[in-house]
Structures are given as structure tokens and as C-alpha cells.
């Protein structure tokens, strides 16, 4: 026992030691940067396996070269890693188009080695067969020139992806592990970029978890002891306090992220507040909140709060409790709203179903955190609804519903119209209680098990509505911020940061030796300089500008002598203004809102006396919904999300429209009165389905940005998503719990009303779900087919546009003309395109940065080459990948002419059209489809829940009528026939019942006579038995007296006196017995009448008040006891006799030497149709072995008594249509409960 008492302390000490060990282990591991031998061996095995696979594939290709040249299709299907086949110096086939091979490796003599290339490290294997050279690249690690949400360094198909290591090409450091080829040749060394995973990650993690387990087990043991001792409140406080201390320690120390950098606890993914600095912390908070909610529910039930509230007699106090419940409910809704807002505002994860349908592990965990928080708040909602239901009077249902509905209709529309979320939340809270009061769901859950699910669905609907409201407010705020940013860019005359960066980079251009050398040589390829300027010097920040580069040699002309520098200078600078930066000019358009344009004249030294010139023209790109510049080409820190596909904006000067972009008609649909509305410049105006926001600038300038409004359909889609998410999760949890408890069959053992609702719901919702899924699948397939047809139409347009200029395509020497043609076709058809020659080598691309960033190589997709060049297909649509972005690419052949003599014309090249927005297009269609499907399914789900609830009530109403009549069926009084005029099955049942009553009446008379005879026989036996007891001593006394007289004893007179007194006593006993049996057998006929039960209770208590010697007898009545609302239909004499008997028994049940404490109180039953009268004493209680005999005639537990009182009480109560029962606990006391139906309302 002593060891058990100190066991929690041992656990607490173990927890402290584990925490200290985790800290020491982590600190020690920080000093180590080397790999364990096991880790190095694992890397070596991984490398050897990849090397053997690549070598086997290369040897397979080489063996096929002995017979024939392998096709592109065979090369793709037979290789895992990028493989390139050279014939001499010429590349003839390849299996991968994402890697640009190194031409220099063809002539080098090696078998395998590691090569460091521009975008990563590769293990290269070389095989030679005659003129053929096969080069295979095994990617070890990859990185890109751009970092955004699609491209991450170390990702892709690299062998060592996800491993935090660095490859060291030389063996400079002997302590680093070395990796070798299969033949034993040294390749490279490996350096770890993170602490040792055992001592720095796994061991601290294990010790931390072990310490947490010991800590929680310690406090759980202490709490369990308090619960076992009956101290529920202190036990709950121990648990909650321990968890709060633990949570505070974790937050203060930044654990576990400060110890182990787990992605789940990374604040870059999610950081809402100091309480939830990461997604993992949010999940921990959710679990702790659920624990707190569980103990709140436990204490709520343990202390019987509902019963205590029902016993409150003060009407004012009850009203105050109801108001507190409503306000507390509203407070919880405000907290829930703020939680949702923080979750949406401070997360990179998009949960708005109308914006993104992408699924990731982090998003799933965030949804789980939202659901768990919702479950904790749902417990709070449940407790407050119970408090509200217990505080209201059943008779005030109509007035309560009217009052709640009035204020709901006042606050809810006001909050929606004025966009005030807190007023909207108050309206939702009032709506919840109005529905709860109207339907009586909270009372029904105690009777009908299925109703608890309806009550849960109602609370989940409230939670989902709050979440959807938070999403709406978040979208509204983001929309306003984005519009203000767009308008601000349009109102700014000068891009000061851009001017500074441009001046800095032009100085670097002028000092670039390669640029100087190329511009000084009139015969050099100046396209290299143009590409370097465009894609090296003017990238990142200047991605939002369209750039034109014109190069002039020392002679002042372009390479083709078509443009002269002085003439271009005069034309460009005619309307230009010199900025603060030297050589950079700002050109203003016809109005102040047109595209901002900069011109930079960059002198480049050619030699000591001459200089070349670079002319840069930068025009700010117009804001369009779907730019052909893919998002993956913009670095994350410079990327700004768009406002959607229907963005429009307009510029005003002096309230006059001077400039507009987009489809919105500002001239006819936006009047001048709107411009004078102050709301336009604060929260914006929603007019005819469009949201307008105005931003004022200097010099009477104004910009209005317009987008479609965030409609009710968007809110409904988010509501549907959250509702179905919560519903699915909790239904699964309830199902798992039911199966775990072994109660799965009890689900089907329920009442008729529940079965009706279940079958109706399943019969409607299951087909609806199947139809929704089938429709969504069919429509998705249709969307994909439409997109493919659209791609083919656009590809056909590009192909025809290019083939109209075959002469330019066949003139490979005129590279600039091919570039101009590609740019013109890409601009006209609004597509990106890549032109390849007949061998699959890239000539021109409208997006060369794709290739410079290492996303693609200048080689055509080998699968397209196999289809177009080898199989002669007219087109090939493929799915390609750039990082994590998936997109479609269409490849088409470009032929020299038309088909002749049944043979196609020779191919002069190929065009590849990447549709980088294909995934976005499909996602947009799927978002619309999913939103519509969710809305339909959720609305139908809720609608059918309501319909089945109403239908079950309507269908079971006759059954309830029959049940009520069956309860009133008696063998003593007259039974009334049922009236139900219908030809359905229930009508048949009613007719059979009425027929049964007629037969019952006939047999009742005969049975009554037989029972009366049997009863009189039994009564006679009882009377004979009871009379025989006093007659025996009377006879013996008289015989003794007779003998004394006969013997002439001297004390005859004394004996006569004693025996006379004995006879008188026994005669009194006989008189009491006769009176008791006469009372029971000659009860007067029932005379039920409408009467107020309050005066009866007062008279009974007043009558017995003097019998509570040394104690007290009290009466508790409601505040409105004198209102006349407590009327029953019963016999007054029987009720008086019943309550007198109960009070006499209660007072006599108190043992001698103990002061009586007897109470009688009155309250409504939860259904509002019955009264409950309770008589409670502090007596010795009723033994278990006699509890089933209490209401039988002739049974008593007292020394003196006939055992008739409780039998008479039971008959009196049941004659009034009520029932009587008791609850008892030995040595504590007994409570008798009398339930009487309220008299029907007077008409």
C-alpha cells in the first residue's frame, strides 16, 4: 500500500529525468555533423542499387545497338534513368527531356563518375560500342534556379531527395564517409547537414514521449484516486491543472520544434498566435480542449445541474439562468468564430472550397484540428442548451418561441446587411434556441434515441455556419487588400524600387566583359546578349514588366542596320521624363492610368574611344486573369496572387472615366452617384453581383477595381463542406465506439418513429449520394474531354499560323525571323510554344526561362518523338511535370507541304504547346462542380432530416393516440372507443381495437362478478384471520373468569375488572380492523373534477406540521403557484387521503432519536404535460427484500398498521391517470414520486 501511495511521485521523477535526458541528448547531438556508419552504409546500398540498374539498362541499349538503332519508344520503355545515345558527336535518341546532357562527356574516357552540373549532381555512366556512345545519368540531388510552391530544391526524382546531406566531390576531409562504385572506385564523400538522427532526433523524441507518458500517468493516478474517493471536482481540477502546466511548459520551451524540427510544428506552415504557434500545437490544443470538455460534461452530470435548476422556484432566477445560457452560448460562438478566423488568416493552407480543392497532409491535419475544436465547442453548446431547457417553463413554450424569433429576426438580418459578424452570431444563437424550443428536441432525446442525432446535426450546422461566416469575412478582407494593392500600383507614377534596381543592374550590364565583347564585334551572335539581359539581369522583380532589348554597336546601328540610335533616341525620349536615376526615363501614356513604361539607355564600353549602347524598354504588364506567363516561372517572394478570372478596373480623373480594362461596362453600369458613396472607399459596394472598391489618388484621380461578389453560393459551399466534414468525422467516431462497445445490434432495436426516420433517410440519401458521385464523375470526364478538344483547337490554330510561314521555318539561318514568328503566333493564339527542328532540338521558345531554370531541356519529349516521327501520328497530347506542377503539352508536326502520292510531306520541325494552366483550368471546373454538388447534397440532407422528423411525427401521431387510449384501458371503468376515420392499416387496427373493447365490455361484467366473489372470499378469509387473533385471548379470559366464579375465589371482583379491561381492548382492536377493511372495500365511487392541486398540498402539509417534533416539514412550490396553472382532473378526497398517507409514513419512517426532515415539492415534468409531486424523508429507508410488496394490501413494515394506506394511495393516483413509485436508500431515506397529468386547457 505504501508503494502504491508513492507511485505517482516515482512517475513524476521519471518524467523529469526523461525530459532532462532529452535535453542533454539534443544538445550533445548539435556538435556532431557526421553520419553514423549505418547511415553511410544505407546510402552506399542505395547508390549501388541505382548504379547496377543504370548499368544493366545501358548494357541492354548497347546490345540492341549491335543489331539496330533503338527507337525513342523502345528507349523510353526500357530505361529508368535518363539515357542518351550518341552517334559520333551527334545526339540521335534520348529517353528524357527534362535533363540537358553535357556534350563534353561524350569524348571523355571514364566508366562512371559523379558530375556536378548546373542544376544538381549526377552519377554518370558511359558505355561505348563502335561509333555509338551511351550516356546514363542517375540524379543524386537536384536544385532549380527558382523557388516557389511548385519547385523545391532537393525534390524531383533525385536519388538522395529529402535527405539533409551534402555531396563533397573530393576526399579533402578524411572523417567524412566515402561512397564508391560497385567496382570499388571512389566517387564522392557525404556530409550531414543536420545533427545525428539517433542522438539528435530519435533518442530525444523517444525520451520526450516517455517523459510525457510518465507525467500524464502520474497525474491520472492522482486524479483517479480522488474520483474513487467521491471527490469529482478536485479530481477534474488535478487533471486540468496538470495539462495546463504541461501546455505552458511546452509553449515556453518551444517544444517539440526547438528539440526536433518536425514539419508538423513548423511555424512557416501555420502560426495563428502564441497559443498556437504551429499546426501541431493547434492539434495539441484541440486534444486538451476535448479533455476539458469531457470533464465539464462529467461534472455537469455528477452534480445534477439540470435537476438543481429545475428545483429553483424563483421565476426571476429561472429567467436569469435562461438569459445566462443564451449569452454563454453566444460567447462560445464568438470564441469559435475567432478561432476559425485565426486558423484561416494565419495559415498558408487554403480551406475555402471555392478557391482550392488541393489535398495535402497538412490540410487534412488542419481539418482534423477544426473538427476536434468543433467537438469541444459542441459539448459546451450541449451543456448550455440543457441549462436553457431546464430553466424555462413548459407552459411558456409559445411565448418563448415568439420572443426568441422576434429578436432573431431583428439581429440576424441586421448583421448580414451591415456586414457585422457579431450581430450575425447573436442572431444564429437566438435561431438555435428558437428551433430548440419549437421542436422540443432536447426533451425528445431522453425518449427517442434517434433524436439525439438530430440534436447533434443541429449543433454541427451552427458550428459550420460560424466557420463559413469566418471564411466569408476572411475572403472579404483579402479581396479588399488585394484590390487596394492593385489600385495603388495603378495610382503610383513612379516605381521607385524598380528604378533603383534597374539602375544598379544596368551598371552591371555595362561592366559585363562578355556583353562588351559581343557588342564590339559586328559579326557575333547578339542573341546571346539579348537572352542574358532578359533572363539574367532583368528577372525576379522585373517579371511583371514586358521587356524589349535593342542592341547598338559602336557605329550606332543595329546588326542588320535597320534602326539608328539617334532616331530611336529622339522618338523614345520625345515624351519622356528623366527619373532620379541616371540614364533611366519614364514615358507617360495618353492618360495617367495607362501602362507605365521605362526607357534605359545603357552605354557599354567597346574600346578606349568608342562605346556600344543597349536600349531597354520596360512596359508594365496589364493585369489579366490568365497570363501566359506561368506562375512557376516567378520566384515565390515576387509572386502576387491574382483576383480571379473576371477582374476589371477603371481610372477616373475629375469623376470622368478615362481608362478601363476588363469586361465590366463602367460607362453604363456605374453611375456618378456611386462615386459619391463613402462606402465605395471603405468596404466597397456590391451592385448587381459585382463588388466595387475605389481608391483615391492625388490630382483628383480615382481607381475602381471590380470583381464578382463573394456570393451566397460560395458561403453555402463552405458551409456544406464544413458540415459534411464534421458530420462524417463524428459519425465515424460514433460508429467505431458503438462497435467497440458491442452495441451494434442495439442500433436496430429502436422504436417505430426512429425506424421510420432511419429508413427514410437511408432510402433517400444513399441514392442521392450515388447519383451525386456518378454525376460528378461523368461531368469531370466531360470537362476533361472539353479541355482536350480546346487544346487541340488551339494547337491546330498554332500549327496553321506557323505553316503559313513555311519559308521562315525552313530558313534556319534567319534565327531572328523565327523568333519574331514564334512570338507573334504565341501572342495571337494566347499560348506558349516551343519550336523544335526535325531532329527534336529546340530552336525557339516563347518562354526560354523554362529551360534556363532547368525545368526542361532543349530536347523534345521522347514520347512525342516516338509518336510523331516514328509512328506518323498527327498529334500527341502528353502529361508533363515541372516540379510538382502537372500540365498538358500538345506536340504537332510541321511539314514542308501537302500530302503527295499518298505519302506525307517531310517534317521540317515540331511545335510543342505547353498548357501550364491546364491543371488550373480543370481545378476551376472541378471547384465549380464540387461546390454545386456539395450544396445540393447538403441542402437535400438537411431538408430530408427535417422532412423525416416531421413525417415521423405525423405517421406516429395515430400510434401515440392509440398508446394513450391503451394506457387508459381498464377493467373497472367504462372504456371509450377510438375515433380514426381512415382506410389505412392504422384504421384497420383501430377497428379491431374497438371490436376488442366491445368484447371486453361483455366479458368484463362476467369477470367482475367472478372477481367480486373471489375477492369477497379472500376478504372474508382475511377478516376471519384478523378477528380470530383477538377472539382467542377473549375466550381464554372468560373461561378463566367462569372457573374462578365456580370455585368462589375471593378475588373474583378483581378478576372481573381485569378481564373486562382486556375485553374492551380487544373489542377496540376488532373495531379498528373492521373500520380499515370497510374503508378499503367501501371506497366511494370516483368523482373526478378539475381542481387546483396547490391548496390540497398546503392543507395536507399544514395538517401534519405539528407532528414533525424536533424537526421540520417543508413545502416547496413554484413562484406562480397561485396562477391556477397547476390543475389536475382527479377525486379530491382520494388525493387528500393519498398525500396524508405519504406524509404520515414519511414522518413515522424516521427512527427514534433522529429529527425528521420531510419535504414535499411540486415541479413540471420535462414533457410539460404532467406534474411531479415528491415526498422525501430522512428515515431508515425500505429494505430491498420488501420493496416489491410496498403497494400490496395488508402489508406493513410498522408494528401497528393495517397495510392499507399505500394500497389506497396507489388506487387513488392511478384512478386519476397518474402513477406512483419510490426511490430509497437504506440509512439515507426514501422519496415517493407522484405523477399526475395536467387537466386539459379550458375551451
Steps between C-alpha positions, in 0.01 A plus 500: 500500500781737583664439161169569326472827688839619375461361148388836349809667647722236339329568167551875538869447577533272195336767284749764622793269427367425149460870424854568620634211294326628188653844550852366559477262203388778270771738616768235457378414152533862387877463503500207262472542124609157384296203399483174685655203327154347457378813322803507271449130424136568414604777258763272349243224444261748344770629269619150404147387421442804275838451334433134422155584361639776278787281381268211415274732301797656320637157409157405369503807275855423385411140418205619290735740315687197369191413294314827439464853624240499784197721448385771740215281613726206581746726680227651720347165589830325578668763721437638848758775505566762227689329218656669195636328189762675288623405156839663490440852628134507400220425744264261323256386771418559864257378766450818704434861405541663843880466510741674265798266442858620510650467152854496641442169675477320164872530432619444859637161595328367813268221608308677773552815701313773683441815298400834645270673254315830513187359660636222717736206541477188284664160486591459132564162337661474156482202259661496153429273201670598178377844398227495765537638848232443763494747791272430801436758771394395850378814681644517849366840603323778309442869544339770291573861423157595631329413827123511534214274602555279195879482514699401805869427512574136566167388363429318177629152421843541659644195669578685825186717501372596841833416666670790672849422369759667280712324239872581518675422169846467655635305795651805668353408837596143597234483776215523251346171384597404145281343236641276228394340176415134479854443373647673808595833338457811715214730394436763768468558871185581696459770763193518722331839523302408809577358844540129536152351452538255788629729773355817354157381391385152590643474851377844616164428341475165679603650835260791454209268427595272788517797734163625383354155558639482855383853576146438376481160671612659828223758505246253367573271794455788743176608333363144498551471875299815553223375273490171690474694825196685362691828452410555135564873499850475648580211266401703196699798629808280538474378140431841349768674705760238406419536131509880519841494669628254238365714214655815646837324532487379141417850374765666714772259386377493139473122514515284310615719207797643692610142564396328179417699188194304399308648204178467699630756752655732240356853545556571130207275421265630767540760774182649645607638838728439796257231611509324161840568347477201267260244361621239748438739788150560364433125513633480856273788599206320342568183698536695825178687426322169444630370834374815672161464329480137612558588864257790478235256376596254775464761775180634346342156532665407831357806675163468322493860388180449300315363801627782720383758248156338480470524877550877487165652596576867429363599160747788483791266567379260231476788252850611596636148446336484155654833402840384630470184289424701183778752566744221586407328176563825313836538676606152392398583143715814510799297623437242230478773237830650614660156493384441143616849399847446646525161331417646160692826531831361624538192287645437157245221463188600309183343642258703290347231279415763238868594466691174519428127502860392539547236767814469709597340827520837675154597375357172629657564841364854505154365422544249783592782738191695394277196555648427843458861608145488367435188708619674817281802429212266422520363855477857628199566277337182631547596865365850447200368308425265792526791741265706283246218467499438875452869580195566281144407596323247275184710506682801350602327177301723263611825661865383509497411129340832407748699710805313370379525139439874534852576616646251250322680214632825640868409537566244223391708196656812651836326538486363145401833344750710696770230472535482878606144588426526872140606443472211256635262765249627755224444246623144441503431875142623533400293196648190661302546821183585309528173304585313819197645679268448205587138424572390855801300380674520836201340674460237227856373525414351838219298342588438133867396447508618137419856606844536656645479149266774382611710795867434412434590135342826617809589703730399213301724268560792738874425516521475120307824457749677729794355305348599165438851636867524605607386153272759343644780713855383425432492125344846524804642680744337257298632207515855632875480568573360154288764333670775696837363388390492135359849518809628678723367221286677242506829689876501551683699232848372575620156600777628727627157597496391137689811393769438759537132411505580127777756547704254702460221244576722200834582662570126528403455134739771389782336697431148370807398289304255287242761409775749418676248276188390311373855436842611379505220238243567222513134388431347843167340591331779694209275593718365782524850650126560460417174675746568782359846562142383484538188712792579729513870570128575467340210687329470838371849575466590132285195417200733518640707212507422130857560385628600154878501445659682207878473450712760322863457405764772515374627161160589649300246298356157564660189354272508195530882469122533514490738799718801575567600859449880461160455336388250764626726777301797368183292460516341842601805697258740335246458783735360762590635841840440656475315832729535799716223356746590226410374153151378601192678361130470575261525204142592584211387282197689377357484854646445843358146528643349184788258519807633677800495268870548566786556255862443601797598284801296606840597356733201476874562446625341177858629508682802631323744268172340397199359678203284412148566627226282646147641485259343747123553479301375800120510489292398801291197412126542510314309768332206332325201647701231323843626405700284260794550733469193723504548872782250535742742328462766771694478821281458807606826663397700191179313426170677565181296478236618259143607570327249280402458139259795479714789620418845363626844597450859390668835547318829554624857488267765639226234516536435127585154369828516311624140505360150557608139468291186517149401404302715741307789338588798719329750270150355526503297821680734742335836549654814646286462812699190587822700490364729772413213735749490787461121533666459161833609654479304826343155469393528137157471341323190372277589202329249272735215584824704481713639780658841437776659707627850440838640593564874471830643385652844461385752239133394510585151378303191591534129428209256532577128505212261428457127555196274536360498850569221748152361452266310728586192296865530609394529864267204457778292342729562797214432741428175319864397507540570872164341586572180310856492635382523862209262438712233333771514767266476798281234339811290442609554861154407630498191278842390621398557862177304449686206347765510770232489771321211328175696462477476123177294505331742740496759223227296332310437824332835517150643493275534199554875457876454488472220245281719277757780504796269448343316208378821335841663537691199371246444222542856374855601588679186383357524145567874508862434594539240226343730241719792616819294472399360160405845372822652627702226334314540173527879500870481590561274203304741283710791627819313417376417151401863442842617614674254271288615206578861588872419510477332162320799351761739634777269382344486153487880490867522600598237242311677220647839597852360489450311174391821329863605545677183384767705329609650832496162671719339235754786511693395806759774442241773562469432870362843590214456254410166657502666843269777378268244341481294818429808713231624261324163484521459878352848548219450247395155628563587866720194551856410587681303235834332435634449147718195436691405188444173316743323738316610815744775599358825638524800267282764662283523810256770602600421858875434497519538877338156528818354355736736680344407833574133432135394481538366147791431271530622139394152392155402389300253708615154380146365524388770257792416271398135506139583412558773240833405335486122526128424483388795289219610732348846424522615862601384844362627831712415804494573870826654613633622832701799612576450866163421657305677226325265261403636160402385154723546198385460140754414229429549129717438191581780257524363146655651193186466286185305436468126453614378163459155340363363827810596697518780754733790439830497686506649848684830530446530873268454790308735723439427866226690681515474879172585671636599838157609617335170404499381860362837608229484233395153607515598867274796429244276334527243778463769768179615337377142468593400855351819645172440319493133600575581863230766508238269349591207721513703821175685433326174414655331805375770738166522322444126526602502864226756564249318281564164663472658842163655409386186315581277794296722729206499260517127438535414866232742622224235465724251676549743786121543518455125511774473763329760718165321469660164574650645816149605608348162426367358827288215622318713756387814317337548166744505202452749219512392136770645272398741226727474193339533160748358254523189283871442561666237714463711814126533427479122481683480832256751654199302382645181642570683826144632523368151436724371774361762738144387427597141578688623806193676633299181463759286674578768758160464665540126532859536619398772746243274657750216532768729636254657745408157632866400522586830660228461762623151574854630544371792701298270722807287556705807590227632729460160668874480553525849642194452728616161621813649649325717768218243556740238639618708799139611559380138518784394731434794732127423524570130565742596776238734653233230476724256685579758771129566560430131518773453760378807697843657508532808718651720220214451257419868491861588429510239219178634355656847480821381332322271256249776414786736415659230281170444320456870439854523351445204270159636396674827400746298289208323333338838436821637335529191283138531390544871427818445291349224290181698462701797372683289241195306382256788509706772329253748358459518123751723322372855453773658283482875458730786393678622810807699593750275674680785682237549778483124557875480555493799732217350713673163528833650605330736746308208655818305580725795585459440874609134468855596390619513862856632524536520121319672217253422225534739204311567179670633181271649236574690175486879497185491289326254731196729533463553124263208458731320255530187718159343448438124478192290432454269804295419812588748775427264793724230356783747441471633857499145637803411280718796603401459867608135487833592334576774755401275797726222369786748442478633857466152652796368293745717697671284767466598865757750616531660154338829404268467202585693181206447268441700185228520238552687173330542167653540152422453132611188318727570196219421257292788641188279517538355851560617856743327733440509878788372712487400870847451644599386851822429686383171644658158511403410146320194371686164506560344160316177581166676563514774236280304255227455766459864599181568303329166578196506731541365851879548500674731746850554637371663820413328825154654495324544168267324267708528180211669320633859471737465201259269320232767538751766380594301193135443409424870540791615281442247224132588496607854410709373204831537682760274647689466827844356569783543748879515525665394822842460655542331832618723787451803272129529429219443253339719236151427367416645158145569389444591134164646398392619154413866466133571437428594137476870427157657530339573166 
